Structures are given as structure tokens and as C-alpha cells.
């Protein structure tokens, strides 16, 4: 017996919030629910669509007769003018603009006045004018629908004429406006051309244009020459600043000895300071060689050795003198370069001012002449445009024309296709709206997907829907393959659940409301457990309306009621059945208040004895929301199995019943979904029958 003070053996209580449901699963569940609802209530959209079509047919039949007249026009928005000029309207908006203009109130009012003037005998009536453009063409089709054929046709003809007249007036007005604007602009340009010509003449008087151009070129060339000289002198000055005396001497000697040097340079290499310097260096080298040679055989104070040393000292003194002269020449050359650079820079400043003045006056002359040329060119172009606009003010007669005049008005059912379309859409929307309202008001569980969205309790079995006549207890070799396989799966789920404290010995089977199949589930599950070899006692715990005695065809004179009231021993109430290992204890006489008996000590004594005889004890109880018996009995049993009948049990009722069980500390181990629709893809054994027949064959 289950102790309410202990932790339940298998607790599936979790939040049933929609926030935990997967969005995709929720969408699939809603789709399957709507599909099932449409399959069940398909006649509602059909009825609403039929009613809407009938209403539309009545409207068309009772509506006064209408007459249709059709005309066609060609309209182009582009005119080629002489001398390459083009008149063009906005291509993107042109055709839409023309349709609106054809249907405009101004065209209609003018057309009505024209009809009254030409046909005073025709009485005005409301006429609907519609214009449309043919695809890939500048052709417009106009339709007029009215109550009288004569007036309808005359008004359509008048509308086409007035549209052409308004186009002409608009173009004429536009041409006049354009001519006025061009004339005003020409006057302004004439003044600008006159002022520009006068200013150019005055400038030519004050300045000799040919002299300015020649002087400007000469000044530029001379400034270029000065810049080249300054660059060469600056390079020479920088080089002389960095050279040492010896480097300058080597540079002069290298320049003198270069093959490209002129004849004069060759002479300077043989004579002059460079030649003396070279000879002195050669003499020092020669005397040094002799001194080294004779020093090996002569003493240092030998007259010949002394003479050689004196000669070498003399040559070195000559080299020192030459170096001093070279240093002086280098300084003089640097100073000369500096003075030349200062002189050229001064000269360059003077010529730059002069060249800038010449350049400014030349540029001013060019600007004055360009401005005058632009004004003259614009003046000539506007003058040509004004002549073209004036010539082509009435050129639109070949662009807007009537291809077909209004045809004789023929009777039509006005808006037949439109009325039928509106009726179809309105009827379909109304039918869907009714289905939606029904769905919102009806919270019955229809599919397994909906169950997973609303509940988190584990599903232990899916029992397919069977006719009431075929819901007899399952036999050992039952031909209802899918039905038997479903209860076999339920048995396996119960036996192999991950219980924390061992498999339950007593199991309560209940539901939220009557007629949900709990007794059918209890009886068939008891049979299936007995087929598995377990000794099972099935007790009819519905002490008010229990019917298990009829299901198993056993007497009901004495049963569970008498055991609770201690009138008989439980062994006298237990009845053997045709199913081996299955014993059933019927309800017995009805009890009006069985709750007080279920709380008594007789239940403790009963459990103590039947656990020694049977391996499993199943209780079929009354619905939870019908009486308090089940919530009183459930905490005293090891586990509770909750039955939900698909397409019958409401979500609200099931949630309230489960809450009552949890509040009483009942151990709800799972849910059985009864009367599941096997036509959907959610049912796991939907192909079992085909498979069974194939294997049997």
C-alpha cells in the first residue's frame, strides 16, 4: 500500500506551461487539430459558401438590367519634333495618369454636358466608366455600364472626345507657358550678351592681346631658364660645401684625367697647379722608393741618404702649398656660387611678378570671351527651341486618337464574376471563422501533439478507437490485432518503467469524467497482465455505477461494497473468470457515501490479505470530477493510471482532475490515451494490421 508520507515511486509532476513546448511541435499539433476539425465539420464551410453564392445569385437576379458599351483609343506620350527636339512625358507614370484622366470627374462632367447638347432627348442616368490598358501596347479600352443603352453609348463617345480635347488644351497651355518662359529667358540673355561684349571690347582697348600672349610666353621661358640655372648652382654649392680639400683636389684631378675632357683640359692636366701637384706626389713616391732601397746598404747620415730626405721634405712642402691654394680656391668658388644664386633669385622674383600679372590678364580675357560664347550658344539654342514649340503646338492629333467608337450597348449581368468571387471569398472566410470560434470554445484533446503541448505526464499507451460492440475483454488469441497490440504495449510500459522503489503492487485506473473508457482499459489491461503470467485481482471500485460484472458476465449479489461494510470476507466476493490467473471482485450493492468506508481500517486489512494472494491488484474507480471516492482511494494505492479519451476529454477537465490527484499526494505514473484516431501519422501501430496479415499469409 502506498504511504502518502513517502516520496512517490514515479513522479511525473512538472510544469504544464506552454512556454516549455517546442514551437514546431505546437504548430504541427495545431495543424493536425484543424485538419481533424475540418474533416469532422467540413459541411460548415460548404454551407457558408453555398449560402454566400445563393445570396450573390439573388443579388444578380434581382439587380436591374445593365448595358455595356466598349470603345478603344490609342495614346502615346512621346512626340518627335523638328531638329531632334523631343517632347516626352514621364514613362513610369504616364499610362496610369491617362487612365485616371479618362475616368476623371472633369472629363465626365464635360462629356455629360456634350451629350445634353447633342442629344437633349436622352435623360441622364448614372453610368460607370472604366479604362484599362492593353498589355505591351499604347491602346486603351474604355467600358461604360449604364441602365439605358442609348445614353450609355453616347456618354462613352463623349468621354473619349472630351479626353482628347483636354489633352489638347493641356498641351496648348503647356506650349504657351513654355514659349513665355523661353521669351523671358531670351531677353535676359540678350542683356547678358550685350554687357559681355561691351566688357570684352573695353578690355581689348586697355590691353594689347597679342603682346600679352607673347610677353607671357617669353616670361615663362625666361623663368624656366632661371630655374634651371638656380638648380645647377644650388647643386654645385651643396657639393662644394660638403667637399674637403683633398676630395676637391681628387675631384679636379679626376676631371682633368677624364677621357671626355676637352683639349684645354688636357693642357691643364700637363701644366699648372694640378701638374705640379701630381709631379710632387710622384717625386715623393720615387724618392721614398730610393730611400728605402739605399737605406739597406747606407747609413742614415750618409750624404746621399740625407740628400734624399731633404728632397722629400721639399716635395712635401710643395704639396702643402698646393693644398692651401686649393682650399682658398674652394672657398672662393663657394662664395661665387652663393652670390650668383642670390642674384638669380632676385631676378626671378621680379620676373615672377611680371609673369603673374601677364597670366592674370590673359586668364581674365579668356573668362570674358568664354562667358560671352556660352551666352550666345544658349541664346541660339533657345531661339531654335522657341521656333520648334511654336510650329508644333497642335501636333498631338496623330498621338491621341479614337480607334473604335463606342459600340452599341449590350445587356450584361453587371459584375457577375466579381459577385461570384466576393461570395466565394466571403463564404469561405465566414466558414473558417465559424470553425475557429468552435475550436476556441472546444478544448477537447484531438491529437497526441496537442497533448504534448498541454501536458507533461508520460504517455504509457495509445488505445485505438473501437466500436462499443467490439470492446469485450481481450481473449488469448484475439483477432483484433491493433487493439490487442495496444494493450500489450501498455502492459510493457507498466512493467518496465524506471520505478524508484520497485514495481507497484496496486494500481488505480481512473479518468476525469464518465464515458472515457477507464473500465474498458482496466478490464483489458487486467486480461493482458494475466496473459503474461501474473495473478491479477481486478476490483470494481466504482461503488455507485460500476459495471465490471456485466463485462465479465459474473454475479453481482455480493461484491466490494459488502467487503467494505464487513458483511462478507473478500474471498466470498472474488469471482474467477474465463481468463486464467484473473480474478474479479464486482461492485456489489451501490453505496451512497462510500468515502467513509474507503478511509476505514478495513482497507488496511484487505490489502494485507490480498497482497499475499495476488501479485497485482487493479482498481477500476469512479470519475474524479464526479465524486470524491477516487481522490480518497488513490493515495492508499501504489500508483494511479489516468485515462483520457481523445476527442471527448476536455483539456480543462483533465488538468483539474490531475491537480486533484497531485493535491492528494497520489502517485500518477502516466496517462493512457483512449480512442486514438489511427488514421493520423501519430499513432505508432497504424500499420500493424497490414503487417499481421502479411506475416499470416
Residue pairs with C-beta under 8 A, 6 or more apart in sequence:
1 506
1 604
1 607
1 636
1 637
1 638
2 8
2 9
2 504
2 506
2 635
2 636
2 637
2 638
2 639
2 667
4 635
4 664
4 665
6 501
7 500
8 665
8 667
9 499
9 500
9 501
9 502
9 504
9 638
9 639
9 667
9 669
10 497
10 498
10 499
10 500
10 639
10 667
10 669
11 667
12 456
12 457
12 458
12 668
12 669
12 670
13 662
13 668
14 456
15 456
16 454
16 455
16 456
16 655
18 26
18 453
18 454
20 456
21 452
21 453
25 449
25 452
25 453
26 449
26 453
28 449
29 447
29 449
29 450
29 452
29 453
30 450
32 446
32 447
32 449
32 450
32 680
32 682
33 439
33 446
33 447
33 449
33 450
34 435
34 439
36 446
36 447
36 647
36 677
36 680
37 435
37 438
37 439
37 446
38 45
38 435
41 435
41 438
44 431
44 434
44 435
44 438
45 427
45 428
45 431
45 432
45 435
46 431
47 431
48 427
48 428
48 430
48 431
48 434
49 423
49 424
49 427
49 428
49 431
50 427
51 427
52 423
52 424
52 426
52 427
52 430
53 420
53 423
53 424
53 427
55 423
56 419
56 420
56 422
56 423
59 419
60 413
60 415
60 416
60 419
63 413
63 414
64 147
65 147
65 411
66 145
66 146
66 147
66 411
66 412
66 413
66 414
67 145
67 146
67 147
67 148
67 149
67 152
67 409
67 410
67 411
67 412
68 143
68 144
68 145
68 152
68 409
68 410
68 411
68 412
68 414
69 143
69 144
69 149
69 152
69 153
69 156
69 406
69 407
69 408
69 409
69 410
70 141
70 142
70 143
70 144
70 156
70 404
70 406
70 407
71 141
71 142
71 144
71 156
71 157
71 160
71 402
71 404
71 405
71 406
71 407
72 139
72 140
72 141
72 142
72 402
72 403
72 404
73 102
73 139
73 140
73 142
73 160
73 163
73 400
73 401
73 402
73 403
74 138
74 139
74 140
74 400
74 401
74 403
75 98
75 138
75 140
75 399
75 400
76 138
76 399
76 400
77 88
77 89
77 90
77 91
77 94
77 98
77 138
77 399
78 86
78 87
78 88
78 89
79 86
79 87
79 88
79 392
79 395
79 396
79 399
80 86
81 87
81 388
81 389
81 392
81 395
82 388
82 391
82 392
83 384
83 388
85 385
85 388
87 392
89 97
90 97
95 133
95 138
98 131
98 133
98 140
99 131
99 132
99 133
99 140
101 107
101 163
101 166
101 167
102 129
102 131
102 140
102 142
102 159
102 163
103 129
103 130
103 131
106 166
107 159
107 162
107 163
107 166
108 129
108 159
110 158
110 162
110 165
110 166
111 155
111 158
111 159
111 161
111 162
112 124
112 155
112 158
114 158
114 161
114 162
115 122
115 124
115 151
115 154
115 155
115 158
116 122
116 124
118 154
118 158
119 150
119 151
119 154
122 148
122 150
122 151
122 154
123 148
123 151
124 151
125 146
125 147
125 148
125 151
126 146
126 147
127 144
127 145
127 146
127 151
127 152
127 155
127 156
128 144
128 145
128 146
129 142
129 143
129 144
129 155
129 156
129 159
130 142
130 143
130 145
131 140
131 141
131 142
131 143
132 140
132 141
132 143
133 139
133 140
133 141
134 140
134 141
139 403
142 156
142 159
142 160
142 406
143 156
144 152
144 153
144 155
144 156
144 159
144 406
144 409
145 152
145 412
145 414
146 152
146 155
146 409
149 408
149 409
149 410
149 411
150 409
152 409
153 406
153 407
153 408
153 409
154 406
156 406
157 405
157 406
160 402
160 405
160 406
161 402
163 400
164 400
164 401
164 402
167 396
167 400
168 394
168 396
171 393
171 396
172 393
172 394
175 389
175 390
175 392
175 393
178 389
179 386
179 389
179 390
182 382
182 385
182 386
182 389
183 386
185 382
186 379
186 382
186 383
186 386
189 375
189 378
189 379
189 382
190 379
192 375
193 372
193 375
193 376
193 379
196 368
196 371
196 372
196 375
197 372
199 368
200 365
200 368
200 369
200 372
203 364
203 365
203 368
204 365
207 361
207 365
209 365
212 358
212 361
212 362
212 365
213 362
215 358
216 355
216 358
216 359
216 362
219 351
219 354
219 355
219 358
220 355
222 351
223 348
223 351
223 352
223 355
226 344
226 347
226 348
226 351
227 348
229 340
229 344
230 341
230 344
230 345
230 348
233 337
233 340
233 341
233 344
234 341
236 337
237 334
237 337
237 338
237 341
240 248
240 330
240 333
240 334
240 337
241 334
243 251
243 330
245 323
245 326
245 327
245 330
246 323
248 326
248 330
249 277
249 322
249 323
249 326
252 274
252 326
253 274
253 277
253 278
255 261
255 265
256 265
256 266
256 268
256 269
256 274
257 269
258 265
261 269
268 274
268 275
269 275
273 322
273 325
273 326
276 318
276 322
277 319
277 322
280 315
280 316
280 318
280 319
280 322
281 315
281 319
283 311
283 312
283 315
284 312
284 315
284 316
284 319
287 308
287 311
287 312
287 315
288 312
290 308
291 305
291 308
291 309
291 312
294 302
294 304
294 305
294 308
295 305
298 304
298 305
299 305
442 650
443 650
443 651
443 652
444 647
444 648
444 649
444 650
444 651
445 451
445 454
445 644
445 646
445 647
445 649
445 650
445 651
445 654
446 646
446 647
447 646
447 677
447 680
447 682
448 459
448 462
448 673
448 676
448 682
448 683
449 682
450 651
451 459
451 644
451 671
451 673
454 651
454 655
455 654
455 655
455 658
455 671
457 642
457 658
457 668
457 670
457 671
458 669
458 670
458 671
459 670
459 671
459 672
459 673
460 490
460 493
460 494
460 497
460 641
460 669
460 670
460 671
460 672
461 486
461 487
461 489
461 490
461 493
461 672
461 673
462 486
462 489
462 672
462 673
462 676
462 683
462 684
462 685
463 483
463 486
463 487
463 490
463 517
463 521
463 672
463 673
463 674
463 675
463 676
464 482
464 483
464 486
464 675
464 676
464 678
464 683
464 685
465 646
465 675
465 676
465 677
465 678
466 480
466 483
466 675
470 480
470 483
471 520
472 551
473 523
473 524
473 527
473 551
473 552
473 579
474 480
474 483
474 484
474 487
474 524
474 527
474 528
474 531
475 527
476 531
476 579
478 484
481 688
481 689
481 692
482 678
482 685
482 688
482 689
484 528
485 685
485 688
486 685
487 524
487 525
487 527
487 528
488 528
489 684
489 685
490 521
490 525
490 528
490 672
491 525
491 528
491 529
491 532
493 670
494 503
494 507
494 525
494 529
494 641
494 669
495 503
495 532
497 503
497 669
497 670
504 637
504 638
504 639
504 667
504 669
505 611
505 615
505 616
505 617
505 638
506 607
506 616
506 617
506 618
506 619
506 637
506 638
506 639
507 616
507 617
507 618
507 619
507 637
507 638
507 639
507 640
507 641
508 541
508 619
508 621
508 630
508 633
508 634
508 637
508 639
508 640
508 641
508 666
509 518
509 521
509 522
509 525
509 618
509 619
509 620
509 621
509 640
509 641
509 643
510 518
510 621
510 622
510 623
510 624
510 630
510 634
510 640
510 641
510 642
510 643
510 657
511 517
511 518
511 623
511 624
511 642
511 643
511 644
511 645
511 649
511 657
512 623
512 624
512 625
512 642
512 644
512 649
512 653
512 654
512 656
512 657
513 623
513 625
513 626
513 649
513 653
514 545
514 623
514 626
515 645
515 648
516 623
516 643
516 644
516 645
516 648
516 649
516 674
517 643
517 645
517 674
517 675
518 620
518 621
518 623
518 643
519 542
519 546
519 547
519 548
519 551
519 620
520 674
521 641
521 643
521 672
521 674
522 538
522 548
522 618
522 619
522 620
523 538
523 548
523 551
523 552
523 620
525 618
526 536
526 538
526 582
526 584
526 618
527 579
527 582
529 536
529 616
529 618
530 536
530 579
530 580
530 581
530 582
531 579
531 581
533 581
534 581
534 615
534 616
535 581
535 583
535 613
535 614
535 615
535 616
536 581
536 582
536 583
536 614
536 615
536 616
536 617
536 618
537 574
537 583
537 584
537 585
537 610
537 613
537 614
537 616
537 617
537 618
538 548
538 582
538 583
538 584
538 585
538 618
538 620
539 560
539 584
539 585
539 617
539 618
539 619
539 620
540 546
540 547
540 548
540 549
540 559
540 560
540 584
540 585
540 586
540 587
540 620
541 560
541 619
541 620
541 621
541 622
541 629
541 630
541 633
542 587
542 620
542 621
542 622
542 629
543 560
543 561
543 564
543 587
543 588
543 590
543 591
543 594
543 622
543 629
544 590
544 591
544 592
544 594
544 622
544 627
544 629
545 590
545 622
546 560
546 586
546 587
546 620
546 622
547 587
548 584
548 586
548 587
548 620
549 555
549 556
549 559
549 584
549 586
549 587
552 575
552 577
552 578
552 584
554 575
554 577
554 584
554 586
555 575
555 586
556 586
556 587
556 588
557 588
558 567
558 568
558 572
558 573
558 588
559 573
559 585
559 586
559 587
559 588
559 589
560 573
560 585
560 586
560 587
560 588
561 587
561 588
561 589
561 590
561 591
561 594
562 568
562 572
562 573
562 588
562 589
563 569
563 570
563 573
563 585
563 588
563 602
563 606
564 591
564 594
564 597
564 598
564 600
564 602
564 603
565 591
565 597
566 602
570 585
570 606
570 609
570 610
573 585
573 586
573 588
574 583
574 584
574 585
575 583
575 584
575 585
575 586
576 583
577 583
577 584
583 614
591 597
594 629
595 627
595 628
595 629
595 632
598 629
598 632
598 633
598 636
599 632
603 636
607 617
607 636
610 617
611 617
619 633
619 637
621 629
621 630
621 633
621 634
622 629
622 630
623 630
623 657
624 630
624 631
624 657
624 660
624 661
625 653
625 656
625 657
625 660
631 660
631 661
631 663
631 664
631 666
632 664
634 640
634 661
634 664
634 666
635 664
635 665
635 666
637 666
637 667
638 667
639 667
639 668
639 669
640 661
640 666
640 667
640 668
640 669
641 668
641 669
641 670
641 671
641 672
642 654
642 657
642 658
642 661
642 668
642 670
642 671
642 672
643 671
643 672
643 674
644 654
644 671
644 672
644 673
644 674
645 674
645 675
646 673
646 674
646 675
646 676
646 677
647 675
647 677
648 675
658 668
661 668
662 668
676 682
676 683
677 683
678 685
678 686
679 686
680 686
